[in-house]
């Protein structure tokens, strides 16, 4: 098998470049292959128009919009800001809590509301549990992309336990509507702290198990190392974020570099890709960043549980939320996929004048053609999988 | 570097292309001319003391007063400062110079702004609709948008 790293990164077919065993020049020709919109490894309804020459990818053109609901238009037509939150839930349905939080945070900054400290800690705990749940999907489905089915099942067993915690708190397992502007919909149930601590103790050895099953598996390493290398400068130029950016070796995490909530009171380290098995910024680096972030999330949860103060879970809010006329704010938060930003403009009425959602999956997907050129067709599945897209957020 | 410094340096380098600014806002912004966006952004991107290399967000706008606009949220990975740039263009003839040559991420953001607001980004390498079908009528996020009655024989408004 040809090692991916031996291939030129910008492969251009030259006529007569390929010769048969008898020395005859073989004719090469570009071919267009459609992958998706219904294809198991596009993780949703994404269509990739792939221009290939033999097995080598010359270009990839993503076609998106199959799940477009025009979230931004809906948000403008709500009668108040609170009503936008269930819509924000449905953007990145694998990590709904972080979406709600990003929108609530933007609205709170606009209204200059301080939320009680208990709310901040509960939000951090929920967001980090959600990060683990979301990374478990990412890691599990990535295993399937590489042909390993078993880790997926283990990942889903553990994810169910997190969803049980969410269900216990707010009654929903996927789309929670839990983080509200100025607070939360419910306080924590009585046994939540105890059961979350139990989950943390249970889950730590499971990370090692998934690592043994998948991350350091010889076949998996061979498939992902040196594949889809995203260099630092390209990552920044394409505004990649989250594990995509950190996988390329850039020490950048919004929880630390643009701090919000109480993350600055907790001790943890952003995880970056170091090129342990191949080049820095390859698919394996993005995968290992996710694995290590789960462990960091456990640290954050345990500290937050220990520090959890008593108090109210809803700040005092005006009866009608009306930000000042021409107030505008762009707030960015670190979701499992990267930087989720909301740009909200107010015209002084009870509904937003403009809401723009900057989804991390949308932006990360736009770098896919850059990192796929010159790769083998079979590797495209792994490159697209390592971006960890959720089409609900790409299309909004 | 504060927003005031960035504004002063921009004003010194580009003069009239820097139209006005609101530097005491929660997130200070500077308004620039729509036909100079590319050079101003390239300058902000390349200056070592600015190094605004990370385009966080690019949003189309309809100000509902006959003007469309584009808002750029920039930040710097190295210096960690941020600035907001704005530009406006008339609704009848909405032309803004593309910045996709400066930041690769602007490519899709500009296609989305074109799709949703009909803003034409001059010099864009691939200005096609991004989220809506290619043969859709109108630009949905405009404030005066009326949805088309039928699309390929299917009734659209529900």
Interface residues (C-beta under 8 A of the other chain):
Chain A: X64 X65 X68 X70 X72 X73 X109 X234 X236 X237 X238 X239 X250 X252 X257 X258 X327 X328 X329 X330 X332 X339 X341 X343 X345 X354 X356 X358 X362 X363 X366 X367 X370 X395 X396
Chain B: X25 X26 X27 X53 X54 X55 X56 X57 X59 X60 X61 X62 X71 X73 X77 X80 X84 X103 X104 X105 X107 X108 X116 X129 X130 X131 X132 X133 X140 X141
